[in-house]
Amino acid sequence: MIEFKNVGLVYPNGTEGLKNINVKINDGEFVVIVGLSGAGKSTFIRSINRLVTPTSGTLLVDNEDILQYRGKKLRELRTKIGMIFQNYNLVKRSNVLKNVLAGRLGHTGTLRSIFGMYKKEDIALAYESLKRVNIADKIYNRADELSGGQQQRVSIARVLTQKPSYILADEPVASLDPPTSHQVMTYLKKINKEDNITTIVNLHFIDMAMEYADRIIGMRAGEIVFDGPASEVNEKTFEQIYGRTIREDDLRGEAEKVEQP
């Protein structure tokens, strides 16, 4: 379980990234965060693994306040929270297997990783993870030989190999064409259901949010302005979240440009 209690974040320049956030995300949920550029989506999601650190409030993960974490405790937190990025975050000149095995870094240690001293079980887990996203045939290809959609599937396999309790995905399909985007979202949803991994995804595609989410959280100017089941969301809901009229085209495609972290 993840719980924000009166969480705020003020950047050094005085900008408020988060304002009095109070929300609980239950185990096994598939939550999509939506909002305009600058709404606080990336700040919200990156606070959960402390890529950014809130400046006030309490942020509980498994009933522990992670805002107090330092050093070893922070590394342990990041081991159980998998992160998927818009730009894939792969080592381009390494092959797919090595990239996926990087998901075991928090379990095997830096020295083993540097010298490629992975256990047979880790290699088997990496291969199985690649099979689950249907890209095991590329296991020895360099990452930069793959298409964007293939690279994103490799990044999903890397997270699976990490064996996390939570998956955070920060605009994972923003750089992909619509068919490939749906493919990536389908894999994320499948993993969420099969492994009961709590999954939180930032999206800027309204139609995808409605199709894949169990629950939608809407943000505007660092605040949560909507929180409810996807089944209850309609065009009026998005007008409330965005604070403007939603064109019909927006319901089929991109609502806004990608939020910059």
ZITADA-V774125 format. One record per residue. N is the residue number from 1. RES is the residue in three letters. BURIAL is 1 if it has 9 or more other C-alpha atoms within 8 Angstrom, else 0. D_CENTER is the distance of its C-alpha to the mean C-alpha in Angstrom with 2 decimals. Layout:
N,RES,BURIAL,D_CENTER  N,RES,BURIAL,D_CENTER
//
This chain:
1,MET,1,15.62  2,ILE,1,13.98  3,GLU,1,16.49  4,PHE,1,16.94  5,LYS,1,20.68  6,ASN,1,22.10  7,VAL,1,19.37  8,GLY,1,20.21  9,LEU,1,19.43  10,VAL,1,22.17  11,TYR,0,21.92  12,PRO,0,25.12  13,ASN,0,26.33  14,GLY,0,26.36  15,THR,0,23.48  16,GLU,1,21.79  17,GLY,1,18.00  18,LEU,1,17.79  19,LYS,1,20.88  20,ASN,1,21.76  21,ILE,1,18.54  22,ASN,1,19.47  23,VAL,0,17.15  24,LYS,0,16.63  25,ILE,1,13.84  26,ASN,0,15.67  27,ASP,0,15.15  28,GLY,1,14.11  29,GLU,1,12.93  30,PHE,1,10.64  31,VAL,1,9.97  32,VAL,1,9.46  33,ILE,1,10.05  34,VAL,1,12.76  35,GLY,1,15.31  36,LEU,1,17.33  37,SER,1,16.75  38,GLY,1,17.16  39,ALA,1,16.42  40,GLY,1,14.15  41,LYS,1,10.72  42,SER,1,9.27  43,THR,1,11.72  44,PHE,1,10.74  45,ILE,1,7.13  46,ARG,1,8.55  47,SER,1,11.50  48,ILE,1,10.10  49,ASN,1,10.29  50,ARG,1,13.07  51,LEU,0,12.17  52,VAL,0,14.13  53,THR,0,16.68  54,PRO,1,17.96  55,THR,0,21.72  56,SER,0,22.80  57,GLY,1,22.24  58,THR,1,20.77  59,LEU,1,17.24  60,LEU,1,17.58  61,VAL,1,15.50  62,ASP,0,17.87  63,ASN,0,20.59  64,GLU,0,20.58  65,ASP,1,20.23  66,ILE,1,17.77  67,LEU,1,19.22  68,GLN,0,22.25  69,TYR,0,20.65  70,ARG,0,22.07  71,GLY,0,22.66  72,LYS,0,22.48  73,LYS,0,20.74  74,LEU,1,17.87  75,ARG,1,17.66  76,GLU,1,17.77  77,LEU,1,14.92  78,ARG,1,12.64  79,THR,1,14.13  80,LYS,1,12.95  81,ILE,1,9.30  82,GLY,1,7.52  83,MET,1,5.25  84,ILE,1,4.95  85,PHE,1,6.82  86,GLN,1,9.06  87,ASN,0,12.03  88,TYR,1,11.19  89,ASN,0,12.54  90,LEU,0,15.22  91,VAL,0,18.79  92,LYS,0,20.59  93,ARG,0,23.96  94,SER,1,22.94  95,ASN,1,23.03  96,VAL,1,20.30  97,LEU,1,21.42  98,LYS,0,21.29  99,ASN,1,17.76  100,VAL,1,16.63  101,LEU,1,18.91  102,ALA,1,17.17  103,GLY,1,14.81  104,ARG,1,18.02  105,LEU,1,18.73  106,GLY,1,18.10  107,HIS,0,20.47  108,THR,1,23.12  109,GLY,0,23.58  110,THR,0,23.96  111,LEU,0,27.52  112,ARG,1,26.93  113,SER,1,24.04  114,ILE,0,26.26  115,PHE,0,29.08  116,GLY,0,27.13  117,MET,0,28.55  118,TYR,1,26.08  119,LYS,0,27.41  120,LYS,0,28.26  121,GLU,0,25.96  122,ASP,1,22.96  123,ILE,1,24.06  124,ALA,0,24.57  125,LEU,1,21.10  126,ALA,1,19.63  127,TYR,1,21.94  128,GLU,1,21.08  129,SER,1,17.34  130,LEU,1,18.38  131,LYS,1,20.69  132,ARG,0,18.10  133,VAL,1,16.43  134,ASN,0,19.98  135,ILE,1,20.17  136,ALA,1,22.37  137,ASP,0,25.19  138,LYS,0,23.57  139,ILE,1,23.40  140,TYR,0,25.88  141,ASN,1,24.98  142,ARG,1,23.81  143,ALA,1,20.28  144,ASP,0,21.92  145,GLU,0,23.98  146,LEU,1,21.15  147,SER,0,20.06  148,GLY,0,16.74  149,GLY,1,15.73  150,GLN,1,17.07  151,GLN,1,15.26  152,GLN,1,11.83  153,ARG,1,13.21  154,VAL,1,14.32  155,SER,1,10.99  156,ILE,1,9.94  157,ALA,1,13.36  158,ARG,1,12.93  159,VAL,1,10.15  160,LEU,1,12.61  161,THR,1,15.38  162,GLN,1,13.96  163,LYS,0,14.53  164,PRO,1,11.98  165,SER,1,12.44  166,TYR,1,8.87  167,ILE,1,5.54  168,LEU,1,2.41  169,ALA,1,1.43  170,ASP,1,4.43  171,GLU,1,7.31  172,PRO,1,7.10  173,VAL,1,10.64  174,ALA,1,12.31  175,SER,0,14.61  176,LEU,1,15.60  177,ASP,0,18.57  178,PRO,0,18.49  179,PRO,0,19.55  180,THR,1,17.05  181,SER,1,14.21  182,HIS,1,15.48  183,GLN,0,15.77  184,VAL,1,12.15  185,MET,1,11.20  186,THR,1,14.12  187,TYR,1,13.03  188,LEU,1,9.70  189,LYS,1,12.02  190,LYS,0,14.70  191,ILE,1,12.94  192,ASN,1,11.93  193,LYS,1,15.63  194,GLU,0,17.31  195,ASP,0,15.81  196,ASN,1,15.14  197,ILE,1,11.75  198,THR,1,10.23  199,THR,1,7.01  200,ILE,1,5.51  201,VAL,1,4.81  202,ASN,1,6.77  203,LEU,1,9.69  204,HIS,1,13.17  205,PHE,1,14.88  206,ILE,1,16.78  207,ASP,1,18.06  208,MET,1,14.77  209,ALA,1,13.59  210,MET,1,16.97  211,GLU,0,17.01  212,TYR,1,13.90  213,ALA,1,13.07  214,ASP,1,15.11  215,ARG,1,14.77  216,ILE,1,14.23  217,ILE,1,14.09  218,GLY,1,15.82  219,MET,1,16.08  220,ARG,1,19.00  221,ALA,1,20.27  222,GLY,1,18.08  223,GLU,1,19.10  224,ILE,1,17.98  225,VAL,1,20.47  226,PHE,1,19.47  227,ASP,1,18.03  228,GLY,1,19.16  229,PRO,1,19.02  230,ALA,1,18.09  231,SER,0,21.64  232,GLU,0,23.13  233,VAL,1,21.45  234,ASN,0,23.73  235,GLU,0,24.63  236,LYS,0,26.16  237,THR,1,22.99  238,PHE,1,21.23  239,GLU,1,24.39  240,GLN,1,24.15  241,ILE,1,20.57  242,TYR,1,21.41  243,GLY,0,24.95  244,ARG,0,26.53  245,THR,0,27.75  246,ILE,1,25.39  247,ARG,0,27.14  248,GLU,0,27.27  249,ASP,0,25.71  250,ASP,1,22.53  251,LEU,1,22.15  252,ARG,1,22.20  253,GLY,1,20.09  254,GLU,1,18.48  255,ALA,1,18.98  256,GLU,0,18.29  257,LYS,0,17.46  258,VAL,0,14.08  259,GLU,1,13.66  260,GLN,0,14.48  261,PRO,0,13.01
//
